[in-house]
Amino acid sequence: MMLLDSNRESIWCELSRERFFREYDLEGVSEEQNEIYFEINIENLVSALRSFQNANALKIHLTRKHGASLTVECSTGSENRVLVHDVQITLLSRNLWQEFKEPEISSFDTGVILPSLKMVKNVVEQMSHFVRYVIMSVVRSKTMSLRAASDDIELETVFDTANWEILPANAATRNGEEGREMSEVRVDIKKLGQFLSGQQINENRVIWNIVHGRLMHFLVADDGITFQYFLPATEM
């Protein structure tokens, strides 16, 4: 998880307790704040989990050995050997917790439920060979486009959104306004491409929101997983 910041890209991922854990026990700092916040090196965690890729089940728990750790263990083989990995963590004090709450978008100008994230990924991958930035825009109930230009080339792909579900903009009624007919945002194409290429879940719902000229937001949902990506705009 990363803190949402208007000047940098941010990620939020939530896993369903019921979907991933048969047993779950947590004792937080108090009954009122039954939570624990910690920071972990994601590469170290991935390396530990790869060691158990053939395991049927894992036990993950917090321990104190040589400092605070996230301990991952499983029993394997006919000899019932126990494999253990300790991944060092940094516990976060309560005065920092508010900075790591789920990010919220108070208002967006356009929301589109995409048929597939792959359709956007394929176009972005092709465009990234030629340009540094891409403009994504939606004309309400008509089209969605990806366009880019440099000194030598102009590129544009247009999708007909007539059969797509367009979400009502929650920014539409601000100050009595009717909302924008067209919303767009210009972003770094390599950062967007890295996000799209890194998606490994089989999404059953993809929502793409635009805060006009300011922010792009993807929400990708699957059974038990919610993944949000926030990418701020670059100057035109």
N, C-alpha and C positions, 0 to 999 in steps of 0.2 A: 504494500500500500504506500502511496505517495501523497503528500499534502497537496491539495488543490491550490494553485497559485496562478494568478492572472497572467504571469509572465513566463510560465514554463509548463511543459506537458505533465500530466498527472494521471495516475492509474488507481483504480479502486476495484478490489476483487472480494467477493463474499461467497463463502462455501456453506451449504446447508449442513447443520449438525446431524440431522436425521438421515441425510443422504450418504454421508461419508463415515459415520461412526456408529458402531453397534453399542459401545459403551462410552459415556461421556461424563466426566466429573470435573467440576471447576469450583475452586474456592478462591474468590477474589479478595480484594483488600477489605471489603466489608459487605454486609447484606445489601446495603443501598448501592454500592458500587462493586457488583460482583463481576469484575473484569480484571484482566491483566494485559498490559501493553508492553511490548518489547520490540526491539530492532534486531534484525538478523541479516547476515550476508546471504543473499539469495543464491549465489553460486555455490557456497558451502552446503546449503540445504539441498540443492539439486544434486550435487555430487553424492551426498549421503543417501538420498532416495534412490539413486541409480544402482546402488549396491544391493537394493532389495527389490529390483524390478521383477524377479520371479517369485516373490513372496505372496502368499495368499492373504496375509493380514499383517498389519504393523501395529505396534504400540508406540504412541508418541506422548511424551510427558516432560514436564519441566523438572529439572534437577539442579542441585548445587554440588558440583564436584570441584573443579578448579575455577570457581566462579559460576555464574548462572549459565545453564545450558539447556538446549532442547535436545532431549535424548530420544533417538529412534531405535527400536529394537524389534527383532522377530526371531522365532524359532524355525529352524530349517533342517531338512535332511532326516534320515532315519535315526541318526544319532541324537536328534533333538538338540542340536547345537544352537546356542543363542548368539546372534550377531547384534552388535551394538555400535551406534555412532553417536557421538556427542558433538553438537554444533553450538558454538559459543553464541550467546545472545547478550544484548544490553537492555536491562529493564528501564522503562521510562517512568519518571516520577509523575504523580497525578497532576501537577500543574502544567504538564505538556499534553494531557489527554485531549483537551478540547481541539488542539491543532490536528488531531487525527480522526475526527468524526467523519462520517460519510459525507462527501461533498454534495452540495445541492446547487441546482441551477434555479435561481429565483424566477427567471423568465426566459423563454426562448421564442424566436420569431417563426421558426418552421420545424416541424417534426415529421419524419418519414419512416414508415416501417418498410425496410428493404426486403425484397424476396430472398436475397442472399448477400453475404459479405464478400463472397468470391467474385461477384460481378464487378465490384468496386476495386478489389485487389488487382484483378487482371489489367484493368485500364491504368491504374496508378503505376504498376510495374513497368508497363510499356512507356508511359510518359516520363518516368524518372530517368530514362536514358538521355533525355534531351533538355529538361528544364529543372530548375531548382524549386519552383513553387507551382501550386495548382489552386485554381479557384473552383470551389464547389458551390453551386447555386441551385435553388429550387424556385420555379414559377408555380405559384399555388395551383394545385389540381391539374397541372399541364405537363411540365417537364422537369427533370433533374439533369444537370450537366456538370461535366468536369472539363475545364478548359485551362490552357496554359500557353504561354508565348515567350519567345526569346527574340534576340535580334535576327535570328535566322529561320525561325519556324513558329507556326501557330498550330495548336492542336485543340480539338474539342470532340467530346463524346456526349451525345444527348440520349437520355432515357425517357421513354414515354411513361408517365406516371398515372395514366388514366385509370388503370386497374389496381394501383397501389393504395394502401391506406395512408392518408395524410392526416396527421394529428392536428387537432385545433391548437393554434399557438397560444400559449398562456401569456404571451406578451401582447396579444391582439387588442385587449381591452384596456391597456394602460392609458390613463388620461383620456378615456373615451375614444381612442383611436380604433380604426377598423382592422389594423394589422397590415403588414406589408404584402404586396402582391408578389414581390420577389425578394428572397433573402440569399445572401452569399457570404462566403468567408474565404480568405486567401491564407493558405498554410504551407509550411515546409513539406515538400513532397517526400523527402527521404524519411522524415520522422513518421509521417503517415504510413509510408510503405513498410517501415519496421514494425509498426503495430499490426498492420494487416497480415504481414508474413508470419508474425509470431502467433497468430490465433490457431490453436490446436483443438478447440472444442467444437463439437457438432451443434452449432447454434440452432435453436428453434424459434428465436425471436431476435431481430436486430433492429434497433431504433437509432436513427441518426437525427440529431438536433443541431440547429444553427442559432447562435446568437449573432445577429447580423453584424458583420465587420469585426467581431470580437472573439468568438469561440466556436469550435466544433466539438461535438460530444457524441460518442458512440456508446450505446448500451447493448451488450451481447449477453443473451440469457440461454441457458441450457438447464437440464434437469439437475437442480441442486447448485448451480453456479450462476452468479451474476458478475459480469465484468464490465467496468466502465472506463472509458478513455477520454481525457480532456486535452484538447490541443488548441492553444491560443493562436489567434490570427497573427500574421506578419503584416507589416505595413505595405500598403499598395504602392 
